Amino acid sequence: MRFPMTVLRVVTLAPALLVSFVLTVVVCALLPPALGLVAFLAAAGLLCALAIGQLEVPAIAALTRSRPATAAELQVMAPVLIELGSRGVDVGALFVRRRQGPSAPVAVAIADRSVVVSPGLVDATYRGGVTAAEAAAAMAHAVGRRREIRPRLELAVLAATAPWRLVVATFRGVGRAVAWLPFMRLAWTLRGVVGVICIVQSVTEGRAAPGILGGAVIALTYLVAAAGRRIEAHSEAAADQLVVSLGLGSVLAGLLLHHGHPMTLERLQRLETAVEQQPRPRLHLVHG
């Protein structure tokens, strides 16, 4: 069953916004009254500014841990931007991540015609390890993902859910630290059973509310994860179709295979089979 992207986005964003709001209120309440009020009003003002399109450049830099591309980086990526422009994909601003994270994507489209790329992509393009067409395919795929998701008030939502992402990162770090303990993975797998027991025990003891709340939290771990996987699958398929329509499907497939990116046979066929009807893309090599 195919769910609308709007529904999936609500499922993933609602808990994040709620938890972030509660955490912000708690932190402000713990501060001295005057300071807490100032902090809360400052946070609200920042979100309003982002919602109306102000502070876009510093917000992108802060939220993605990136910076605007330097003149040298723009010179290296100029053939890539020209390649994208000739195929109808306009990139208004280019940002480069400050650090090459192991799980950070090569390119991310954000806000209005802005793209954040990894420093490794810039370096590989400069040294000729990645052609302009390959870099363009990776950036076009990022643009396709954003077009499919169609986020509203993107920067404001990202800023508002920053506390949630901090909590998630903390729990993931703790999970990795204790993953070696016996039965930890089994306990996480059986969390649904724990939730049912929690609800049944609370109801029988005459205090249903805490049990239902705990069960709802556990249920959300399944629901949010499932919605996230659906969003990922839908956005990936739509982005693949955009890349194919630009005549870069086989280029992207070759790039992913060359770098050992896991791909299903269906996706490989989607990128390569459909592109047979497209004209052969021109490869512009960038020499370091």
C-alpha positions as a printed NumPy array, in Angstrom:
array([[  0.   ,   0.   ,   0.   ],
       [  1.381,   3.382,  -1.051],
       [  0.993,   6.176,   1.484],
       [  1.125,   9.853,   0.445],
       [  4.436,  11.536,   1.16 ],
       [  2.625,  14.111,   3.306],
       [  1.317,  11.394,   5.637],
       [  4.733,   9.779,   5.926],
       [  6.341,  13.118,   6.682],
       [  3.786,  13.845,   9.41 ],
       [  4.466,  10.458,  11.027],
       [  8.212,  11.119,  11.158],
       [  8.097,  14.82 ,  12.027],
       [  5.311,  14.953,  14.624],
       [  7.226,  13.026,  17.354],
       [ 10.406,  14.973,  16.554],
       [  8.647,  18.342,  16.854],
       [  6.807,  17.336,  20.03 ],
       [  9.907,  16.003,  21.803],
       [ 11.98 ,  18.998,  20.692],
       [  9.35 ,  21.434,  21.993],
       [  9.145,  19.661,  25.352],
       [ 12.939,  19.592,  25.703],
       [ 13.196,  23.284,  24.83 ],
       [ 10.539,  24.201,  27.389],
       [ 12.215,  22.071,  30.071],
       [ 15.64 ,  23.62 ,  29.422],
       [ 14.222,  27.148,  29.47 ],
       [ 12.314,  26.359,  32.678],
       [ 15.531,  25.226,  34.376],
       [ 17.195,  28.569,  33.639],
       [ 16.634,  31.676,  35.774],
       [ 13.183,  33.099,  34.894],
       [ 14.398,  36.15 ,  32.978],
       [ 17.092,  34.217,  31.104],
       [ 14.699,  31.376,  30.333],
       [ 12.122,  33.772,  28.877],
       [ 14.763,  35.485,  26.743],
       [ 16.049,  32.125,  25.498],
       [ 12.545,  30.913,  24.597],
       [ 11.67 ,  34.151,  22.779],
       [ 15.016,  34.09 ,  20.953],
       [ 14.382,  30.526,  19.783],
       [ 10.88 ,  31.454,  18.635],
       [ 12.19 ,  34.52 ,  16.819],
       [ 14.86 ,  32.462,  15.085],
       [ 12.28 ,  29.957,  13.864],
       [ 10.061,  32.763,  12.561],
       [ 13.007,  34.322,  10.717],
       [ 13.867,  30.996,   9.093],
       [ 10.209,  30.405,   8.205],
       [ 10.047,  33.654,   6.202],
       [ 13.318,  32.921,   4.406],
       [ 15.776,  35.005,   6.405],
       [ 19.255,  33.917,   7.616],
       [ 19.352,  31.184,   4.952],
       [ 23.125,  31.031,   4.416],
       [ 24.169,  30.879,   8.116],
       [ 21.287,  28.48 ,   8.829],
       [ 22.369,  26.053,   6.098],
       [ 25.968,  26.276,   7.287],
       [ 25.01 ,  25.593,  10.922],
       [ 22.415,  22.872,  10.316],
       [ 24.527,  20.898,   7.828],
       [ 27.921,  21.651,   9.393],
       [ 29.097,  23.165,   6.147],
       [ 30.337,  26.467,   4.713],
       [ 29.884,  28.301,   1.424],
       [ 32.239,  26.964,  -1.238],
       [ 35.45 ,  28.933,  -1.66 ],
       [ 36.515,  30.482,  -4.959],
       [ 38.919,  27.58 ,  -5.57 ],
       [ 36.191,  25.009,  -4.89 ],
       [ 33.744,  26.831,  -7.162],
       [ 36.365,  26.787,  -9.897],
       [ 36.782,  23.021,  -9.51 ],
       [ 33.028,  22.433,  -9.487],
       [ 32.27 ,  24.893, -12.309],
       [ 32.189,  22.159, -15.015],
       [ 29.793,  20.167, -12.816],
       [ 27.464,  23.136, -12.337],
       [ 27.597,  23.843, -16.074],
       [ 26.777,  20.191, -16.783],
       [ 23.775,  20.402, -14.455],
       [ 22.651,  23.728, -15.904],
       [ 22.773,  22.362, -19.452],
       [ 20.4  ,  19.587, -18.337],
       [ 17.942,  21.939, -16.658],
       [ 19.055,  21.609, -13.016],
       [ 20.003,  24.995, -11.605],
       [ 22.137,  25.118,  -8.457],
       [ 22.014,  28.558,  -6.912],
       [ 24.47 ,  28.086,  -4.032],
       [ 27.099,  25.459,  -3.296],
       [ 28.151,  24.507,   0.23 ],
       [ 30.95 ,  22.135,   1.306],
       [ 30.816,  20.131,   4.532],
       [ 33.452,  21.042,   7.091],
       [ 34.129,  17.39 ,   7.885],
       [ 33.836,  14.175,   5.883],
       [ 31.556,  12.062,   8.068],
       [ 31.436,   8.298,   7.443],
       [ 27.652,   8.26 ,   7.035],
       [ 27.187,  11.702,   5.482],
       [ 25.767,  11.609,   1.933],
       [ 27.905,  12.843,  -0.941],
       [ 25.39 ,  15.564,  -1.823],
       [ 22.265,  16.989,  -0.194],
       [ 19.865,  19.502,  -1.738],
       [ 18.478,  21.972,   0.762],
       [ 16.469,  25.199,   0.822],
       [ 16.039,  27.066,  -2.471],
       [ 18.423,  25.66 ,  -5.11 ],
       [ 21.264,  25.053,  -2.639],
       [ 23.351,  21.876,  -2.573],
       [ 25.739,  20.705,   0.146],
       [ 28.525,  18.412,  -1.08 ],
       [ 31.207,  16.472,   0.732],
       [ 34.829,  17.66 ,   0.557],
       [ 35.675,  14.231,  -0.854],
       [ 33.537,  14.904,  -3.946],
       [ 35.305,  18.212,  -4.577],
       [ 38.715,  16.572,  -4.131],
       [ 37.842,  13.631,  -6.381],
       [ 36.549,  15.992,  -9.066],
       [ 39.729,  18.058,  -8.891],
       [ 41.989,  15.01 ,  -9.15 ],
       [ 39.983,  13.446, -11.971],
       [ 38.823,  10.454,  -9.957],
       [ 35.233,  11.538, -10.592],
       [ 34.136,  13.056, -13.884],
       [ 31.965,  16.131, -14.147],
       [ 29.087,  13.958, -15.371],
       [ 29.426,  11.616, -12.382],
       [ 29.494,  14.502,  -9.908],
       [ 26.525,  16.042, -11.722],
       [ 24.627,  12.747, -11.457],
       [ 25.238,  12.603,  -7.692],
       [ 24.083,  16.2  ,  -7.215],
       [ 21.066,  15.728,  -9.501],
       [ 20.067,  12.7  ,  -7.425],
       [ 20.128,  14.865,  -4.287],
       [ 17.919,  17.432,  -6.04 ],
       [ 15.529,  14.651,  -7.068],
       [ 15.187,  13.469,  -3.474],
       [ 14.226,  16.922,  -2.289],
       [ 11.733,  17.392,  -5.12 ],
       [  9.996,  14.161,  -4.138],
       [  9.807,  15.031,  -0.44 ],
       [  8.841,  18.678,  -1.082],
       [  9.644,  19.87 ,   2.452],
       [  7.873,  22.985,   3.669],
       [  9.59 ,  25.507,   5.921],
       [ 12.606,  23.232,   5.619],
       [ 15.21 ,  25.242,   7.532],
       [ 12.752,  26.181,  10.282],
       [ 11.757,  22.532,  10.742],
       [ 15.384,  21.4  ,  10.802],
       [ 16.202,  23.995,  13.444],
       [ 13.104,  23.128,  15.476],
       [ 13.935,  19.419,  15.521],
       [ 17.595,  19.878,  16.438],
       [ 16.981,  18.76 ,  20.078],
       [ 15.355,  15.554,  18.804],
       [ 18.336,  14.771,  16.575],
       [ 20.672,  15.412,  19.507],
       [ 18.712,  12.943,  21.657],
       [ 18.695,  10.339,  18.864],
       [ 22.446,  10.729,  18.33 ],
       [ 23.023,  10.33 ,  22.063],
       [ 20.96 ,   7.157,  22.285],
       [ 22.692,   5.725,  19.22 ],
       [ 26.063,   6.426,  20.786],
       [ 25.001,   4.716,  23.999],
       [ 23.59 ,   1.799,  21.988],
       [ 26.865,   1.31 ,  20.14 ],
       [ 28.775,   1.471,  23.423],
       [ 26.719,  -1.28 ,  25.073],
       [ 26.068,  -3.359,  21.953],
       [ 28.705,  -5.868,  23.068],
       [ 26.665,  -6.811,  26.152],
       [ 24.872, -10.181,  25.897],
       [ 21.247, -10.114,  24.725],
       [ 21.21 ,  -6.344,  24.023],
       [ 20.234,  -6.842,  20.377],
       [ 17.664,  -9.461,  21.406],
       [ 16.168,  -7.083,  23.974],
       [ 15.752,  -4.384,  21.325],
       [ 14.19 ,  -6.856,  18.917],
       [ 11.669,  -7.954,  21.559],
       [ 10.738,  -4.419,  22.634],
       [  7.24 ,  -4.92 ,  21.197],
       [  6.644,  -7.802,  23.603],
       [  7.844,  -5.605,  26.462],
       [  5.376,  -2.915,  25.39 ],
       [  2.443,  -5.333,  25.425],
       [  3.449,  -6.629,  28.865],
       [  3.754,  -3.044,  30.104],
       [  0.225,  -2.191,  28.959],
       [ -1.35 ,  -5.394,  30.32 ],
       [  0.36 ,  -5.103,  33.7  ],
       [ -0.564,  -1.427,  34.099],
       [ -4.21 ,  -2.04 ,  33.18 ],
       [ -4.544,  -4.941,  35.616],
       [ -3.02 ,  -2.846,  38.391],
       [ -5.499,  -0.014,  37.773],
       [ -3.022,   2.535,  36.361],
       [ -3.542,   2.273,  32.624],
       [ -2.201,   5.692,  31.629],
       [  1.531,   5.04 ,  32.299],
       [  1.37 ,   1.656,  30.595],
       [ -0.422,   3.001,  27.528],
       [  2.063,   5.854,  27.311],
       [  4.992,   3.445,  27.471],
       [  3.396,   1.173,  24.887],
       [  2.761,   4.136,  22.604],
       [  6.42 ,   5.169,  22.799],
       [  7.518,   1.647,  21.881],
       [  4.964,   1.528,  19.054],
       [  6.369,   4.79 ,  17.704],
       [  9.817,   3.19 ,  17.367],
       [  8.266,   0.808,  14.849],
       [  6.001,   3.346,  13.139],
       [  8.573,   6.104,  12.698],
       [ 11.184,   3.651,  11.422],
       [  8.718,   2.166,   8.92 ],
       [  7.681,   5.627,   7.69 ],
       [ 11.338,   6.612,   7.355],
       [ 12.028,   3.552,   5.211],
       [  9.039,   4.364,   2.996],
       [ 10.228,   7.945,   2.545],
       [ 13.721,   6.71 ,   1.701],
       [ 12.407,   4.225,  -0.867],
       [ 10.022,   6.706,  -2.517],
       [ 12.559,   9.529,  -2.661],
       [ 15.294,   7.239,  -3.982],
       [ 13.065,   5.927,  -6.777],
       [ 11.942,   9.442,  -7.741],
       [ 15.519,  10.712,  -7.687],
       [ 16.614,   7.789,  -9.866],
       [ 13.902,   8.674, -12.374],
       [ 15.087,  12.29 , -12.483],
       [ 18.673,  11.207, -13.093],
       [ 17.512,   8.837, -15.839],
       [ 15.441,  11.595, -17.461],
       [ 18.576,  13.753, -17.542],
       [ 20.472,  11.001, -19.368],
       [ 22.751,  10.291, -16.412],
       [ 21.292,   6.988, -15.208],
       [ 24.121,   4.774, -16.417],
       [ 26.658,   7.318, -15.177],
       [ 25.196,   7.196, -11.673],
       [ 24.996,   3.401, -11.753],
       [ 28.644,   3.178, -12.764],
       [ 29.672,   5.604, -10.033],
       [ 27.797,   3.661,  -7.343],
       [ 29.155,   0.311,  -8.502],
       [ 32.705,   1.635,  -8.717],
       [ 32.589,   2.825,  -5.107],
       [ 30.944,  -0.338,  -3.793],
       [ 27.619,   1.235,  -2.897],
       [ 25.055,  -1.513,  -2.165],
       [ 22.38 ,  -1.654,  -4.871],
       [ 19.527,  -4.012,  -5.533],
       [ 19.145,  -5.581,  -8.957],
       [ 15.863,  -3.688,  -9.402],
       [ 17.568,  -0.342,  -8.859],
       [ 20.42 ,  -1.214, -11.184],
       [ 17.925,  -2.124, -13.884],
       [ 15.977,   1.063, -13.205],
       [ 19.091,   3.149, -13.765],
       [ 20.525,   1.248, -16.732],
       [ 17.611,  -0.245, -18.662],
       [ 15.553,   2.907, -18.918],
       [ 18.542,   4.947, -19.998],
       [ 18.996,   2.894, -23.146],
       [ 16.306,   5.064, -24.699],
       [ 18.167,   8.209, -23.698],
       [ 21.049,   9.761, -25.676],
       [ 24.507,   8.817, -24.483],
       [ 25.654,  11.465, -21.986],
       [ 28.753,  13.484, -22.74 ],
       [ 31.527,  12.998, -20.204],
       [ 33.503,  16.125, -19.324],
       [ 36.711,  15.168, -17.589],
       [ 38.208,  17.504, -15.04 ],
       [ 41.979,  17.33 , -14.847],
       [ 43.769,  18.239, -11.674]])
